[in-house]
Amino acid sequence: MDVCKTDAVPRELDKVSGPEYVVEPPDIIYVEGLNTLPTQPLVGEKLVRPDGTINLGFYGDMHVAGLTLAEIEAKIEERLRHYVKNPRVHVDMAAFNSKVFYVVGQVVQPGRIPWTGNETVLDALMLSGGVTNFTNRSDIRLFRPTPECGCDIVLPVDYSAIINCGDTTTNYQILPGDRLVVPSTAGFEAAVWLDNFLTPVERVLGVINLGRLSFQSYNQGNNFR
């Protein structure tokens, strides 16, 4: 595994601003037409559908995936010029749904979390309900996908320093697509393995014991005849 240098990774006290937000499914945007047909107002939240379009009611469907908010405003205004003069449109984000990161492993609620641009490792753990009693707290790591880099970014997280000392060195800023992996303790993994190993054995023994009991009951029944 080729690991990239991580000197410039943003952290809690050294965050960076993301690029201009690009809308994708299933984001929800708020659209308000400030100059529309009197009988056909244009206002409300619009879901970006899987095909990248939104529904503008009377004014039809429009493809917006891959566009910034400013570009969407301009595109809607261009559509409205077929109906009114000098249309003005305001577009803003209502729900950030398309950019996500993942928390997996020994947390209360592992899963996929919407990214808003301000989350850190600590935020991610809190949003997941915190670590469990079976967490290997010394081996938490943040994996960052970097297909254009040709190498892997693996960021070790010092959980104890973050929680007990307020140390921000490894409280990295989360980016879209990040995977925060919270591993289990060796004892927990051994217990799971043992349980998986014993379960089929216990089933076999249970069938054998059931057979013995059935055989004994059959013999006892014959003895009373």
N, C-alpha and C positions, 0 to 999 in steps of 0.2 A: 504494500500500500504506500503510494507516494503522497506524503502529507505536505500541504502548502504552509508557508509561513503565516503566522497569525498575529504579527506585531501590530497591524493596523486594524484589528477587530474592534468595533465600537462596543463600549461598555456603559454601565449605568450612568457614570458621570461624564462620559464622553460620547454621547449619542450622535448619530448623524441623521439628517433628513433624507427621507426616501425620494426617489424620482417622482415626477408628477404622476398622480394616480391614473392608471388606465383601467377603465371599466370592463368587466368581464362577467359572464354568467357565474353565479346567480346573485350578483350585486343588486341592490335596490337603490334607485336614484329618485330624488325629488325634483319634479319639473313644475315650473310655474310660468305660464305665458302672461306677460304683463300687458299685452295688446293683442287680443284675439277677437274672433267674431263674438258679438254680445250674447248670442244664444248658444255658443259652443265654447265655453271656458276650457282652459287647459291648465289643470292644477292637480297635484297629488303625487303619491309614490308610484313608481313604475318598476316592476321586476324585469331584470334582464333575463330573458328566456334562454333555454339551451341553444337556440339557433342564433343568439346574439341580438335579438330584436326586442323592442319595447312597443307597447300599444299606446298610441296617442289618441285613442277614441275616434272622434269624427275625423281627425287628421291622418288616420291610418297608422300602419306599423312602420317602424324605422330601425335599421341596423345600427347599433351603437357599440358593439363589442370591439375592443381594441382602440377606443377613442378616449381622450381626456375629457374632463367636464367642459372645458372651453370649446373643444371641438364639437361636442354634442350640442351645446348652446347654439353654435353657428349653424350646425346642420338642421336643427329644428327651426331656427329663424328662416333659413332658406326655404324650408317646406311651407312655413306660414305665409311667406310672400305671395303664394298663390291665392291667398284668401284676404289678406289685409296689407295695408301699407305700413312700413316701418315697424315690423314686429320686434318685440323685445322678449327675451326668454332668460329665466334664471334656472340653473341646474346645480344641484348639490347632492352629496352622498346622504342616503338615508340609512343604509346598512352595508358594512364592509363584509361581504361574504366570499368573494372569490380568492382573496389572498389568505392563506392559512399556514399554520405550523402544527407540529404533532408532538404530543407528549405520550410516551409509551413506557410500559413497565410498571414498577411498584409505586404507583400513585393511586389515590382514592378513585379518581375518575379519568383514566387515560382516554385519549381521543384526539380529535381534530378541532383546533381552536382558531376562530377568525383572527387575522392579524390586522392591527390598526396602526402599527408603526412605532408604538411607544413601549412595548412589552420587553421585559428582561427575563433572564432565567428564573429569577425569584418570582416574578409575576406569573410566569408559565406554571411553576409549581403550585402557586396559590390558586390559580384558576383551575387546576386539576384536583383541588382538594387537599393538597399536601402529600408528602411521602407517607408510606405505610411503615409498620414496625418491621417489615421484612426487607427493607431497602438497604442495599450496600451503599452507604452514603459517601464512601471514599472513591467510588468509581462512576459517578454520574458524569455523562459526557454529552456534549452538543455536537451533532453532526450537521454539516452545512453542505448541501449539494452544489457542486461547482463544475458542471459539464464543460464549460468553456475553458476551464483552467487545466483540465487533464490530470488533476490530483484531488485528494480529499482534504477537507478541513475538518479536523477533529479537535474539539476544544474541551479539555478537562475542566470540570467544575468542582471547586473547593466548597462543598456545601457547608461544612462546619465554619469556615471563615466568613462566609456570607451571612449565616444565621447568627453566630455567636460573637462575631467581631465587627460586623458591619463592613467587612472588606469587600470592595467593589471590583477587585482585580479580575475575578472570574464570573462576575454577574453580567454576562454579555447581553448586548441588545439582540433581541430575536429578529430574524429576517424571514420573509416568506419562504416556505419550504423547509425550514429548519426541523430537525428531529432531535428532541431532547429525550435521551434514553436513560431511564432510571432502573438500574439492574437489581436483581434479587441478591440476598446474601447466599453464601455457599450452603449454609445449613438449610435454608428454605428450598433451594434447588434440589438438595439431596433428599429432603423429605418428600418433595413432589415426585422425584424419580422412584423412591421406595414405594410410595403410594401407588404409582402407576404399575410398578412391578408386582406388588402384592395383590392388587385388585383382581386380575385374572386368576391368580393362584387361589385366592379366597373363593372365587366363584366355583372353581373346579372342586375344591375341598367341600364347599357347600353342597354341590351335586352329589359327591361321594357320600357325605353324611346323610343326605336325604335318602339316597339309595339304601344305606345301611338301616335307617329307621324304617323304611318301607319293608325291607326284607325281614326285620325283626318283628314287625307288626303282622306280617304274613305268617311267620312261623308260630307266633303266639296264637293266632287265630286257628291254625291247624291243630295246635295242642289241645285246644278246648273242645274239639269235635269228638 
